[in-house]
């Protein structure tokens, strides 16, 4: 008699499940995949992450991509750093000591007064060109012609450096 094929995934392959939630009386269905990224060195417990998507296939592709990066050792943990936090670090670590004091004061003022209110709450990993363009368009309407050059220079430099970390 032939042995029945196992319906279980390989150990460490992750799990995929369908979830339905009700919001305002309307049901929403989505798919969730969970995978183990490693173990917490302090407690020894598994560190699990979730991936979400609209279809099972979409979630399976994302899960497979994460599994490949985990197996090859190129996986990087999703970063929760925001643009505002990155600007603070950039000003402290990269700009301080590299420019004159007046330039540092100008950069700090531009970041605090213009860039952080517009983009500061967005996660670096979620920042995209459309959001940056909307920010620039908002600067153009708020300021006179020729304004916004300092914010552009800071944001452009900031975006180039943040690619190394995102």
Secondary structure, 3 states (H helix, E strand, C coil): CCCCCCCCCCCCCCEEEEEEEEECCEEEEEEEEEEEEEECCCCCCEEEEEEEECCHHHHHHHHHHHHHHHHHCCCCCCCCCEHHHHHHHHHHHHHCCCCCHHHHHHHHHHHHHHHHHHHCCCEHHHCCHHHHHHHHHHHHHHCCCCCCHHHHHHHHHHHHHHCCCC
